[in-house]
Structure formats: C-alpha cells, structure tokens
C-alpha cells in the first residue's frame, strides 16, 4: 500500500465555484476558454476545462468575485500565472495554476 502524500499547500483553499475566463498562449494566437473554479487560494486556483493544457505553461485568467465575497459589488481580478498540475481523468481536465501576479479590474 502506498503512503499518503504529505500536504504541500501553505495557504488555505476556499471551495468557491466561480466563472473564469482563461487565456492560454499558443504559437501565434491566444485562445480564451470559459471555465469554472473548484477552489481558490491567495496563491492559486484549481479549475476545470474541456481540453488539456500543458504543465508549466503560462496562463492568464480573470475571475469575478461576487458581492457575497466582496461585501460590496462584484470585482474582477485579472491574474497571470503558470500551470503547476494537470489532472486528466478523461472528459473534464482539472488544472492547478499558481498566481504570479494579479490586478483588480472593473
């Protein structure tokens, strides 16, 4: 029997299912993919897409924080980061992405 993996996360994850617009860079073009988060932390996000993305690839995404979270109006957060893990279980593909930088947008 395999030993359980040690938890490597250093920040708390919140189980938030938020809409996400993901931009990936191809050789010449950038494609925008609609996705939905499974969970979010201060340093990263886990989301599902229909197509496989490469681990280590740069990624940009914008997520919308609803009033229930911000306690004011909805706030969009544009993030730049990189894909750290790809979970391909056939069909839906789970993507773990680290957030390298972010900015709040209107």
Beta strands, then each sheet from edge to edge (+ up, - down):
strand 1: 19-25
strand 2: 30-40
strand 3: 44-49
strand 4: 58-65
strand 5: 75-88
strand 6: 93-105
sheet 1: 1+ 2- 3+ 6- 5+ 4- 1+
end
